[in-house]
Amino acid sequence: MKDPKIETERTLLRLVSVSDLEAIHDLHSKPEIDKLNTLGIPANK
């Protein structure tokens, strides 16, 4: 079975993969995101 995905003209929803790790870590490390992130800024990946 293929990985499920939902695609529209402007959005692609898919499963998270290991190749997304860097982008997710960068996002969670931003102070402006930390205001809304209940997990806090990650110490490492």
HTML snippet that shows the backbone in 3Dmol.js (N, CA, C, O; Angstrom):
<script src="https://3Dmol.org/build/3Dmol-min.js"></script>
<div id="view" style="width:600px;height:400px;position:relative"></div>
<script>
const pdb = `
ATOM      1  N   MET A   1       0.838  -1.185   0.000  1.00  0.00           N
ATOM      2  CA  MET A   1       0.000   0.000   0.000  1.00  0.00           C
ATOM      3  C   MET A   1       0.875   1.238   0.000  1.00  0.00           C
ATOM      4  O   MET A   1       1.861   1.303   0.734  1.00  0.00           O
ATOM      5  N   LYS A   2       0.529   2.204  -0.804  1.00  0.00           N
ATOM      6  CA  LYS A   2       1.255   3.459  -0.858  1.00  0.00           C
ATOM      7  C   LYS A   2       0.997   4.269   0.409  1.00  0.00           C
ATOM      8  O   LYS A   2      -0.019   4.090   1.081  1.00  0.00           O
ATOM      9  N   ASP A   3       1.948   5.175   0.725  1.00  0.00           N
ATOM     10  CA  ASP A   3       1.722   6.084   1.845  1.00  0.00           C
ATOM     11  C   ASP A   3       0.530   6.972   1.519  1.00  0.00           C
ATOM     12  O   ASP A   3       0.436   7.505   0.414  1.00  0.00           O
ATOM     13  N   PRO A   4      -0.375   7.136   2.467  1.00  0.00           N
ATOM     14  CA  PRO A   4      -1.546   7.965   2.192  1.00  0.00           C
ATOM     15  C   PRO A   4      -1.162   9.440   2.079  1.00  0.00           C
ATOM     16  O   PRO A   4      -0.259   9.904   2.775  1.00  0.00           O
ATOM     17  N   LYS A   5      -1.836  10.160   1.220  1.00  0.00           N
ATOM     18  CA  LYS A   5      -1.648  11.599   1.133  1.00  0.00           C
ATOM     19  C   LYS A   5      -2.927  12.229   0.622  1.00  0.00           C
ATOM     20  O   LYS A   5      -3.700  11.621  -0.118  1.00  0.00           O
ATOM     21  N   ILE A   6      -3.123  13.457   1.036  1.00  0.00           N
ATOM     22  CA  ILE A   6      -4.263  14.254   0.597  1.00  0.00           C
ATOM     23  C   ILE A   6      -3.685  15.498  -0.045  1.00  0.00           C
ATOM     24  O   ILE A   6      -2.903  16.223   0.570  1.00  0.00           O
ATOM     25  N   GLU A   7      -4.070  15.737  -1.268  1.00  0.00           N
ATOM     26  CA  GLU A   7      -3.503  16.854  -2.002  1.00  0.00           C
ATOM     27  C   GLU A   7      -4.603  17.724  -2.582  1.00  0.00           C
ATOM     28  O   GLU A   7      -5.559  17.235  -3.183  1.00  0.00           O
ATOM     29  N   THR A   8      -4.443  19.043  -2.384  1.00  0.00           N
ATOM     30  CA  THR A   8      -5.331  20.017  -3.010  1.00  0.00           C
ATOM     31  C   THR A   8      -4.456  20.961  -3.826  1.00  0.00           C
ATOM     32  O   THR A   8      -3.251  20.748  -3.953  1.00  0.00           O
ATOM     33  N   GLU A   9      -5.053  21.977  -4.363  1.00  0.00           N
ATOM     34  CA  GLU A   9      -4.300  22.932  -5.175  1.00  0.00           C
ATOM     35  C   GLU A   9      -3.176  23.606  -4.379  1.00  0.00           C
ATOM     36  O   GLU A   9      -2.110  23.888  -4.926  1.00  0.00           O
ATOM     37  N   ARG A  10      -3.417  23.865  -3.084  1.00  0.00           N
ATOM     38  CA  ARG A  10      -2.438  24.601  -2.286  1.00  0.00           C
ATOM     39  C   ARG A  10      -1.850  23.818  -1.124  1.00  0.00           C
ATOM     40  O   ARG A  10      -0.956  24.327  -0.448  1.00  0.00           O
ATOM     41  N   THR A  11      -2.305  22.624  -0.868  1.00  0.00           N
ATOM     42  CA  THR A  11      -1.892  21.884   0.333  1.00  0.00           C
ATOM     43  C   THR A  11      -1.567  20.438  -0.004  1.00  0.00           C
ATOM     44  O   THR A  11      -2.212  19.813  -0.846  1.00  0.00           O
ATOM     45  N   LEU A  12      -0.548  19.923   0.678  1.00  0.00           N
ATOM     46  CA  LEU A  12      -0.220  18.502   0.589  1.00  0.00           C
ATOM     47  C   LEU A  12      -0.081  17.972   2.006  1.00  0.00           C
ATOM     48  O   LEU A  12       0.802  18.406   2.746  1.00  0.00           O
ATOM     49  N   LEU A  13      -0.935  17.049   2.389  1.00  0.00           N
ATOM     50  CA  LEU A  13      -0.849  16.387   3.687  1.00  0.00           C
ATOM     51  C   LEU A  13      -0.318  14.987   3.453  1.00  0.00           C
ATOM     52  O   LEU A  13      -0.863  14.232   2.649  1.00  0.00           O
ATOM     53  N   ARG A  14       0.742  14.648   4.154  1.00  0.00           N
ATOM     54  CA  ARG A  14       1.363  13.335   4.017  1.00  0.00           C
ATOM     55  C   ARG A  14       1.979  12.934   5.345  1.00  0.00           C
ATOM     56  O   ARG A  14       2.066  13.744   6.268  1.00  0.00           O
ATOM     57  N   LEU A  15       2.400  11.703   5.436  1.00  0.00           N
ATOM     58  CA  LEU A  15       3.064  11.236   6.638  1.00  0.00           C
ATOM     59  C   LEU A  15       4.406  11.945   6.805  1.00  0.00           C
ATOM     60  O   LEU A  15       5.064  12.289   5.823  1.00  0.00           O
ATOM     61  N   VAL A  16       4.797  12.156   8.039  1.00  0.00           N
ATOM     62  CA  VAL A  16       6.098  12.741   8.337  1.00  0.00           C
ATOM     63  C   VAL A  16       7.162  11.682   8.085  1.00  0.00           C
ATOM     64  O   VAL A  16       6.967  10.506   8.392  1.00  0.00           O
ATOM     65  N   SER A  17       8.298  12.113   7.518  1.00  0.00           N
ATOM     66  CA  SER A  17       9.384  11.163   7.273  1.00  0.00           C
ATOM     67  C   SER A  17      10.679  11.673   7.908  1.00  0.00           C
ATOM     68  O   SER A  17      10.765  12.825   8.333  1.00  0.00           O
ATOM     69  N   VAL A  18      11.658  10.818   7.965  1.00  0.00           N
ATOM     70  CA  VAL A  18      12.957  11.167   8.541  1.00  0.00           C
ATOM     71  C   VAL A  18      13.568  12.368   7.820  1.00  0.00           C
ATOM     72  O   VAL A  18      14.273  13.166   8.437  1.00  0.00           O
ATOM     73  N   SER A  19      13.307  12.499   6.548  1.00  0.00           N
ATOM     74  CA  SER A  19      13.861  13.628   5.796  1.00  0.00           C
ATOM     75  C   SER A  19      13.256  14.970   6.238  1.00  0.00           C
ATOM     76  O   SER A  19      13.778  16.023   5.873  1.00  0.00           O
ATOM     77  N   ASP A  20      12.176  14.949   7.007  1.00  0.00           N
ATOM     78  CA  ASP A  20      11.554  16.167   7.528  1.00  0.00           C
ATOM     79  C   ASP A  20      12.177  16.633   8.848  1.00  0.00           C
ATOM     80  O   ASP A  20      11.860  17.722   9.327  1.00  0.00           O
ATOM     81  N   LEU A  21      13.045  15.835   9.430  1.00  0.00           N
ATOM     82  CA  LEU A  21      13.584  16.097  10.763  1.00  0.00           C
ATOM     83  C   LEU A  21      14.222  17.475  10.887  1.00  0.00           C
ATOM     84  O   LEU A  21      13.929  18.203  11.835  1.00  0.00           O
ATOM     85  N   GLU A  22      15.072  17.839   9.961  1.00  0.00           N
ATOM     86  CA  GLU A  22      15.774  19.125  10.025  1.00  0.00           C
ATOM     87  C   GLU A  22      14.786  20.294  10.021  1.00  0.00           C
ATOM     88  O   GLU A  22      14.918  21.215  10.828  1.00  0.00           O
ATOM     89  N   ALA A  23      13.815  20.266   9.136  1.00  0.00           N
ATOM     90  CA  ALA A  23      12.836  21.348   9.043  1.00  0.00           C
ATOM     91  C   ALA A  23      11.961  21.426  10.296  1.00  0.00           C
ATOM     92  O   ALA A  23      11.655  22.520  10.770  1.00  0.00           O
ATOM     93  N   ILE A  24      11.563  20.286  10.827  1.00  0.00           N
ATOM     94  CA  ILE A  24      10.747  20.273  12.040  1.00  0.00           C
ATOM     95  C   ILE A  24      11.549  20.810  13.221  1.00  0.00           C
ATOM     96  O   ILE A  24      11.033  21.593  14.019  1.00  0.00           O
ATOM     97  N   HIS A  25      12.798  20.395  13.334  1.00  0.00           N
ATOM     98  CA  HIS A  25      13.638  20.879  14.424  1.00  0.00           C
ATOM     99  C   HIS A  25      13.847  22.386  14.314  1.00  0.00           C
ATOM    100  O   HIS A  25      13.762  23.095  15.317  1.00  0.00           O
ATOM    101  N   ASP A  26      14.117  22.877  13.121  1.00  0.00           N
ATOM    102  CA  ASP A  26      14.290  24.319  12.916  1.00  0.00           C
ATOM    103  C   ASP A  26      13.026  25.078  13.316  1.00  0.00           C
ATOM    104  O   ASP A  26      13.106  26.119  13.968  1.00  0.00           O
ATOM    105  N   LEU A  27      11.880  24.568  12.932  1.00  0.00           N
ATOM    106  CA  LEU A  27      10.614  25.209  13.263  1.00  0.00           C
ATOM    107  C   LEU A  27      10.408  25.269  14.773  1.00  0.00           C
ATOM    108  O   LEU A  27      10.049  26.317  15.309  1.00  0.00           O
ATOM    109  N   HIS A  28      10.630  24.163  15.455  1.00  0.00           N
ATOM    110  CA  HIS A  28      10.420  24.103  16.900  1.00  0.00           C
ATOM    111  C   HIS A  28      11.477  24.868  17.682  1.00  0.00           C
ATOM    112  O   HIS A  28      11.296  25.103  18.877  1.00  0.00           O
ATOM    113  N   SER A  29      12.568  25.264  17.048  1.00  0.00           N
ATOM    114  CA  SER A  29      13.635  26.002  17.718  1.00  0.00           C
ATOM    115  C   SER A  29      13.448  27.516  17.655  1.00  0.00           C
ATOM    116  O   SER A  29      14.225  28.249  18.267  1.00  0.00           O
ATOM    117  N   LYS A  30      12.462  27.991  16.951  1.00  0.00           N
ATOM    118  CA  LYS A  30      12.225  29.433  16.817  1.00  0.00           C
ATOM    119  C   LYS A  30      11.492  29.959  18.053  1.00  0.00           C
ATOM    120  O   LYS A  30      10.477  29.393  18.460  1.00  0.00           O
ATOM    121  N   PRO A  31      12.006  31.047  18.654  1.00  0.00           N
ATOM    122  CA  PRO A  31      11.360  31.593  19.863  1.00  0.00           C
ATOM    123  C   PRO A  31       9.894  31.976  19.650  1.00  0.00           C
ATOM    124  O   PRO A  31       9.082  31.813  20.560  1.00  0.00           O
ATOM    125  N   GLU A  32       9.542  32.480  18.465  1.00  0.00           N
ATOM    126  CA  GLU A  32       8.151  32.875  18.237  1.00  0.00           C
ATOM    127  C   GLU A  32       7.221  31.666  18.181  1.00  0.00           C
ATOM    128  O   GLU A  32       6.035  31.784  18.489  1.00  0.00           O
ATOM    129  N   ILE A  33       7.740  30.521  17.798  1.00  0.00           N
ATOM    130  CA  ILE A  33       6.954  29.280  17.794  1.00  0.00           C
ATOM    131  C   ILE A  33       6.861  28.722  19.211  1.00  0.00           C
ATOM    132  O   ILE A  33       5.855  28.116  19.582  1.00  0.00           O
ATOM    133  N   ASP A  34       7.911  28.929  19.996  1.00  0.00           N
ATOM    134  CA  ASP A  34       7.951  28.416  21.363  1.00  0.00           C
ATOM    135  C   ASP A  34       6.809  28.966  22.218  1.00  0.00           C
ATOM    136  O   ASP A  34       6.378  28.312  23.167  1.00  0.00           O
ATOM    137  N   LYS A  35       6.320  30.151  21.893  1.00  0.00           N
ATOM    138  CA  LYS A  35       5.198  30.726  22.654  1.00  0.00           C
ATOM    139  C   LYS A  35       3.974  29.824  22.602  1.00  0.00           C
ATOM    140  O   LYS A  35       3.183  29.791  23.545  1.00  0.00           O
ATOM    141  N   LEU A  36       3.814  29.088  21.499  1.00  0.00           N
ATOM    142  CA  LEU A  36       2.642  28.232  21.310  1.00  0.00           C
ATOM    143  C   LEU A  36       2.950  26.748  21.475  1.00  0.00           C
ATOM    144  O   LEU A  36       2.042  25.917  21.439  1.00  0.00           O
ATOM    145  N   ASN A  37       4.216  26.412  21.656  1.00  0.00           N
ATOM    146  CA  ASN A  37       4.652  25.020  21.731  1.00  0.00           C
ATOM    147  C   ASN A  37       4.736  24.590  23.196  1.00  0.00           C
ATOM    148  O   ASN A  37       5.575  25.094  23.942  1.00  0.00           O
ATOM    149  N   THR A  38       3.898  23.690  23.597  1.00  0.00           N
ATOM    150  CA  THR A  38       3.879  23.243  24.994  1.00  0.00           C
ATOM    151  C   THR A  38       5.065  22.350  25.346  1.00  0.00           C
ATOM    152  O   THR A  38       5.313  22.102  26.526  1.00  0.00           O
ATOM    153  N   LEU A  39       5.804  21.861  24.347  1.00  0.00           N
ATOM    154  CA  LEU A  39       6.952  20.995  24.618  1.00  0.00           C
ATOM    155  C   LEU A  39       8.229  21.779  24.889  1.00  0.00           C
ATOM    156  O   LEU A  39       9.202  21.211  25.386  1.00  0.00           O
ATOM    157  N   GLY A  40       8.248  23.068  24.575  1.00  0.00           N
ATOM    158  CA  GLY A  40       9.443  23.873  24.756  1.00  0.00           C
ATOM    159  C   GLY A  40      10.420  23.707  23.603  1.00  0.00           C
ATOM    160  O   GLY A  40      10.210  22.886  22.710  1.00  0.00           O
ATOM    161  N   ILE A  41      11.494  24.498  23.631  1.00  0.00           N
ATOM    162  CA  ILE A  41      12.508  24.430  22.574  1.00  0.00           C
ATOM    163  C   ILE A  41      13.336  23.159  22.779  1.00  0.00           C
ATOM    164  O   ILE A  41      13.846  22.930  23.876  1.00  0.00           O
ATOM    165  N   PRO A  42      13.473  22.342  21.757  1.00  0.00           N
ATOM    166  CA  PRO A  42      14.220  21.081  21.893  1.00  0.00           C
ATOM    167  C   PRO A  42      15.712  21.329  22.099  1.00  0.00           C
ATOM    168  O   PRO A  42      16.289  22.225  21.483  1.00  0.00           O
ATOM    169  N   ALA A  43      16.325  20.543  22.955  1.00  0.00           N
ATOM    170  CA  ALA A  43      17.765  20.650  23.197  1.00  0.00           C
ATOM    171  C   ALA A  43      18.563  20.077  22.026  1.00  0.00           C
ATOM    172  O   ALA A  43      19.659  20.552  21.730  1.00  0.00           O
ATOM    173  N   ASN A  44      18.023  19.070  21.370  1.00  0.00           N
ATOM    174  CA  ASN A  44      18.696  18.452  20.227  1.00  0.00           C
ATOM    175  C   ASN A  44      17.658  17.776  19.343  1.00  0.00           C
ATOM    176  O   ASN A  44      16.470  17.751  19.661  1.00  0.00           O
ATOM    177  N   LYS A  45      18.124  17.238  18.243  1.00  0.00           N
ATOM    178  CA  LYS A  45      17.210  16.571  17.320  1.00  0.00           C
ATOM    179  C   LYS A  45      16.783  15.236  17.870  1.00  0.00           C
ATOM    180  O   LYS A  45      16.009  14.524  17.230  1.00  0.00           O
TER     181      LYS A  45
END
`;
const viewer = $3Dmol.createViewer("view");
viewer.addModel(pdb, "pdb");
viewer.setStyle({}, {cartoon: {color: "spectrum"}});
viewer.zoomTo();
viewer.render();
</script>
